[in-house]
Amino acid sequence: MTAPSVVQIIVFFGLLLLLTKPLGGYMARVFAGERTLLHPALGGLERGTYRLLGVDPAQDMKWTTYAFALLAFSLASMVFTYAVLRLQGVLPLNPQGYGAAQMPADLAFNTAASFTSNTNWQSYSPELTLSYFSNMVGLAIHNWASAAVGLAVAIAVIRGFARRSARGLGNFWADVVRCTLYLLLPLALVGALVFVAMGVPQNFDPATVATTLEGGRQTIWQGPVASQEIIKQLGTNGGGFFNANSAHPFENPSPASNFFTLLLIWSLPAAITHTFGKMVGNPKQGWALFGAMAALALVGALICTAAEQAGTPHLAAAQIETSATDAQAGGNMEGKEVRFGIAGSALFAVVTTGASCGAVNSMHDSYTPLGGLVPLFNMLTGEVVFGGVGAGLYGMLMFAVLAVFIAGLMVGRTPEYLGKKIEKFEVQMAMLATLVLAASVLVFTALSSASPTALASLNNAGPHGFSELLYTYASATGNNGSAFAGLSTNTPWFNVTIGFALLVGRFLMIIPLLAMAGALARKGHVPASSGTFPTDTVTFAVLLVGVVIIVGALTYFPGLSLGPIVEHFQMTALATH
């Protein structure tokens, strides 16, 4: 690895650490309903929203009521988005003249499911498919709503651990409103202005047709980019305004905007670990989770960057210089933007797949086998490194329950976590969430591997083609949204199967975890004893990392062996001949 690569990783993690405590503490106050500096300006809007919705924010919901409200809200927003996409031809803000022909029924279903589940998987070129109205009202609204829902669920799960002998997990509507008004809105407003200052456009102009120096004609698409860019990154949504996503100079103009984007993606997922510690009354518990996430993230960043900077043995065998010099970036630059190079691209790949973001500034399909394995493994572990807004925390808490269960088995006593006994029901719910995700990824990948219709969309055969299929359903089920590329997914088969994988990965994970939180909230507090396994130490963080890796390895190692691992051995074997 080059020195600039190492420095960038150190600076990034250092700034992320500095943001975690103040932002996490602020989030704890917001979701507790405490007064903040923004209440004088936004308090009236909050109260007006409750009156408009007919909601009593003080009403405490049982987990079943909380889950029902979440599902009803998500279903309504999904149906609304489907209607907007299908009717965009008769709706305003459509200077491109797009209609239902650009958004057929199967693609509209896939897209509506994608944005409702905070995935933003896009099987189309946005600038050639969506009107400004569809982008701003049909899709961008989900960047706010789905992010707020994810954070609300995480807070509800935290309350399950923090409360004692309680029947409820809070109020879903209050959590969503407070998250939107006091957290997402101010951060997005400031961040959008920062993006505009960095050169990201924000307008409603139609495409500009320019004449090139060679006399040709070039169509330059633009629009309200900055306002969508900020919330897509802050809310770990990831859908691009342009097909090139964060590799497009209008979405990501410079290395400075690239680094700013990386901090946006992980800022809330990292901060909520401190929120967790504050709400359960022991900040060290939050730092243990942060440490486990950071360790996984750091190892992934180092492996991915090193693999890409090492390049491929084919180039070395051909006597081509692959080391970094003043005249060249070195390593594997295929599919990467020269503005960001290998260091900025590899770190972006790790960050976006560690979170359920899906924004990309390089083509993961062009990575070396080991370099591409890292973002794939990030998603297969449930994206707990640091995960999507809310989703990363409740995913890691699922692993924490499994970790203390394993620790309890080792010492021969009932496992405890945060003063709550972890019994049969809690372990069953954690395992159900784990198995649902694995079943979705593996079953849909297997079906597509055996389907002539699906295989006809593959541009690559062999292990790389299999990696593309595995990556597709890992991304969909993990609600990530990035693609390996090399696979044409805008077909009825992929639009429908990916659409179902999106919904399974979102809601069939959330419901068991809310059920687990509801059961924990009803329990009393068990005083710590000499047999209690401490969960706020480095030892527990190490155990947690081990559980994440072992569960991921045992579940997906056969699939990874058929894909990137065997491809790596093929690459090294070919280079020796």
Secondary structure, DSSP 8 states (H G I E B T S, - for coil): --HHHHHHHHHHHHHHHHHHHHHHHHHHHHHTT---TTHHHHHHHHHHHHHHHT--TT----HHHHHHHHHHHHHHHHHHHHHHHHTGGGSSS-TT---TTTS-HHHHHHHHHHHHTT----SS-GGGT--HHIIIIIIHHHHHHHHHHHHHHHHHHHHHHH-SS-S----HHHHHHHHIIIIIHHHHHHHHHHHHHTT--B-----EEEE-TTS-EEEE--SBHHHHHHHHHHTT----SSTTGGGSTTT--SHHHHHHHHHHHHHHHHHHHHHHHHHTT-HHHHHHHHHHHHHHHHHHHHHHHHHHHH--HHHHHTT---S--SS---S--TTB-TTTHHHHHHHHHHHHHHTT----SB-GGGS-HHHHHHHHHHHHTTS-SS-STTHHHHHHHHHHHHHHHHHHHHHTS--EETTEE--HHHHHHHHHHHHHHHHHHHHHHHHHHT-HHHHTTBS--HHHHHHHHHHHHHHHHTT-----SSB---SHHHHHHHHHHHHHHHHHHHHHHHHHHHHHHTS------TT---SSSHHHHHHHHHHHHHHHHHHHHHHHIIIIIHHHHHHHHHHT-
